[in-house]
Amino acid sequence: MIAGRLTMRAAVERNQATGTDAWNNRVGPDFQPVGTLPCFIWSNSSRELIDGQKTALIEDVRGLFALGADLAENDEVASVTDRAGNILIPGRLKVEGPVQFKHTHLEAALRRIG
């Protein structure tokens, strides 16, 4: 039922960095590909936040993924394409919070990385 809705492809990457450096700080991120997952990503709403000196765009981006997809909190979506490989959503997206299990799919809140 949900498979017909998953018309996009997400190139998912996961941080593989572990350990600390000579000053006991965490080492920098090392994102490695996990795979390309069928998905459907959309934006619920976007609004502009103006604070006297600066302006920010806040966007609520959500994504549907198949049950059993290898997707975890803090993973990053490097690109979102259609089945032919055409880029649909430019830029990187980060999985915010835990991935939600629904009866027919997984749902994730995504945030743009700038």
C-alpha positions as CSV (number, residue, x, y, z in Angstrom):
1,M,0.0,0.0,0.0
2,I,2.7,2.5,0.9
3,A,5.1,1.2,-1.7
4,G,3.3,3.1,-4.5
5,R,3.8,6.4,-2.7
6,L,7.6,6.0,-2.3
7,T,8.5,7.6,-5.7
8,M,11.7,9.3,-4.5
9,R,15.2,8.0,-3.6
10,A,17.2,9.2,-0.6
11,A,21.0,8.7,-0.5
12,V,21.5,8.1,3.2
13,E,24.8,8.6,5.0
14,R,25.8,7.7,8.6
15,N,28.6,9.1,10.7
16,Q,31.2,6.4,11.2
17,A,33.7,8.5,13.2
18,T,34.5,7.2,16.7
19,G,37.0,8.1,19.3
20,T,38.8,11.3,20.3
21,D,41.8,13.3,19.2
22,A,45.0,14.2,21.1
23,W,43.1,16.8,23.1
24,N,40.3,14.4,24.0
25,N,37.8,16.1,21.7
26,R,35.5,14.0,19.5
27,V,36.9,13.6,16.0
28,G,35.2,15.3,13.1
29,P,32.3,13.6,11.4
30,D,33.0,11.0,8.7
31,F,29.7,10.4,6.8
32,Q,29.7,7.2,4.8
33,P,26.9,5.9,2.5
34,V,24.4,3.5,4.0
35,G,22.4,3.0,0.9
36,T,19.7,4.5,-1.3
37,L,16.3,4.2,0.2
38,P,12.9,4.5,-1.5
39,C,11.1,7.5,0.1
40,F,8.6,10.4,-0.2
41,I,9.8,13.7,1.2
42,W,7.6,16.8,1.5
43,S,7.4,20.2,3.3
44,N,4.4,20.8,5.5
45,S,5.0,24.5,5.9
46,S,7.7,27.2,5.9
47,R,7.7,30.5,7.6
48,E,10.1,33.4,8.0
49,L,11.3,34.4,11.4
50,I,12.5,38.0,11.6
51,D,14.5,39.2,14.6
52,G,15.5,42.8,14.1
53,Q,19.0,42.0,12.9
54,K,18.6,38.6,11.1
55,T,16.1,36.6,9.2
56,A,15.7,32.8,9.3
57,L,13.5,30.5,7.2
58,I,12.0,27.7,9.3
59,E,10.6,24.7,7.3
60,D,8.9,21.6,8.5
61,V,10.2,18.8,6.3
62,R,9.0,15.2,6.7
63,G,9.8,11.9,5.1
64,L,8.2,8.5,4.6
65,F,10.3,5.4,4.3
66,A,9.5,1.7,3.9
67,L,9.2,-0.4,7.0
68,G,12.6,-2.0,7.8
69,A,14.6,0.8,6.1
70,D,18.0,1.3,7.6
71,L,17.4,4.9,8.9
72,A,18.4,6.2,12.3
73,E,18.5,9.4,14.3
74,N,21.3,11.8,13.1
75,D,21.7,10.1,9.7
76,E,21.9,12.6,6.8
77,V,20.2,12.5,3.4
78,A,22.8,13.6,0.9
79,S,20.4,13.9,-2.0
80,V,16.8,13.3,-2.9
81,T,16.2,12.2,-6.5
82,D,13.4,10.7,-8.6
83,R,13.8,7.1,-10.0
84,A,15.6,8.5,-13.0
85,G,18.3,10.2,-10.9
86,N,17.1,13.8,-11.3
87,I,17.6,15.9,-8.2
88,L,14.3,16.9,-6.6
89,I,15.4,18.4,-3.3
90,P,18.9,20.1,-3.4
91,G,21.1,20.1,-0.3
92,R,21.5,17.9,2.7
93,L,18.8,16.9,5.2
94,K,19.4,15.6,8.7
95,V,17.1,13.1,10.5
96,E,16.0,15.0,13.6
97,G,14.9,12.9,16.6
98,P,14.0,9.2,16.6
99,V,12.5,7.7,13.5
100,Q,8.8,7.1,14.1
101,F,7.3,3.7,13.5
102,K,3.8,3.8,11.9
103,H,1.7,0.8,10.9
104,T,2.7,0.8,7.2
105,H,5.9,2.9,7.1
106,L,8.6,4.8,9.0
107,E,8.3,8.6,9.3
108,A,11.1,11.0,10.0
109,A,11.4,14.7,10.8
110,L,14.1,16.3,8.6
111,R,16.1,19.5,8.9
112,R,18.0,21.3,6.2
113,I,21.7,21.6,6.8
114,G,23.1,24.9,5.6
